[in-house]
């Protein structure tokens, strides 16, 4: 996957840009899709773009906040199937 790098306010050597990409991979656990690097003298400001994060729905079912029922045991599954579902 290619990382789109935008440098403003100055220039940076490619080795330093590669180091910022590796830093993001190590710190956040994934490679960024893009990096905005703003150079201000001896300082740099980094803004990472990792793209859209997947959205997982969380519901309160039988007193627990869950996304799916796959970790429920048989008793909790039975309780969930027998509950009264109210509509608005």
C-alpha positions as CSV (number, residue, x, y, z in Angstrom):
1,X,0.0,0.0,0.0
2,X,1.4,3.4,-1.0
3,X,1.4,6.3,1.5
4,X,0.6,9.7,0.0
5,X,3.0,12.2,1.7
6,X,2.5,16.0,1.5
7,X,5.3,18.2,2.8
8,X,4.6,22.0,3.3
9,X,6.8,24.7,4.7
10,X,10.1,23.2,3.6
11,X,11.8,20.1,2.3
12,X,12.7,16.8,4.0
13,X,15.1,14.0,2.9
14,X,13.4,10.8,1.8
15,X,15.0,8.9,4.7
16,X,13.3,11.2,7.2
17,X,9.9,10.8,5.5
18,X,10.3,7.0,5.6
19,X,11.1,7.2,9.3
20,X,7.8,9.1,9.9
21,X,5.9,6.4,8.0
22,X,7.6,3.6,10.1
23,X,6.9,5.6,13.3
24,X,3.2,5.6,12.4
25,X,3.2,1.9,11.6
26,X,4.9,1.1,15.0
27,X,2.8,3.5,17.0
28,X,-0.7,2.9,15.5
29,X,-0.3,-0.7,14.2
30,X,-1.2,0.1,10.6
31,X,0.3,1.9,7.6
32,X,-1.2,5.3,7.0
33,X,-2.9,6.1,3.7
34,X,-1.5,9.6,3.9
35,X,0.7,11.9,5.9
36,X,0.7,15.7,6.0
37,X,4.1,17.0,7.2
38,X,4.3,20.7,8.1
39,X,7.9,21.9,8.5
40,X,8.4,24.9,10.9
41,X,12.1,25.5,11.3
42,X,13.5,22.6,13.4
43,X,10.0,21.3,14.2
44,X,7.6,19.2,12.2
45,X,3.9,18.7,12.7
46,X,2.5,15.4,11.6
47,X,-1.1,14.6,10.6
48,X,-1.9,11.0,9.7
49,X,-4.8,9.7,7.6
50,X,-5.7,6.1,8.2
51,X,-8.9,6.1,6.1
52,X,-12.3,5.2,7.4
53,X,-12.5,2.9,10.4
54,X,-15.1,0.1,10.3
55,X,-18.2,0.8,12.4
56,X,-19.5,-1.9,14.7
57,X,-23.0,-1.6,16.1
58,X,-23.2,-2.1,19.9
59,X,-26.5,-2.9,21.6
60,X,-27.5,-3.5,25.2
61,X,-28.9,-7.1,25.3
62,X,-30.0,-8.7,28.6
63,X,-27.9,-6.1,30.5
64,X,-24.7,-6.5,28.5
65,X,-23.2,-4.2,25.8
66,X,-22.5,-6.5,22.9
67,X,-21.8,-6.3,19.2
68,X,-22.7,-9.9,18.4
69,X,-24.1,-12.9,20.3
70,X,-21.4,-15.3,19.3
71,X,-19.7,-15.2,22.8
72,X,-22.9,-15.9,24.7
73,X,-23.4,-19.3,26.3
74,X,-26.5,-21.4,25.8
75,X,-28.3,-19.9,28.7
76,X,-27.8,-16.3,27.6
77,X,-28.8,-17.2,24.0
78,X,-32.0,-18.7,25.3
79,X,-32.6,-15.6,27.4
80,X,-32.1,-13.4,24.4
81,X,-34.4,-15.4,22.2
82,X,-37.2,-15.3,24.8
83,X,-37.0,-11.6,25.7
84,X,-39.8,-9.2,24.8
85,X,-38.7,-6.8,22.1
86,X,-40.4,-3.4,22.4
87,X,-40.9,-1.1,19.5
88,X,-41.2,2.7,19.5
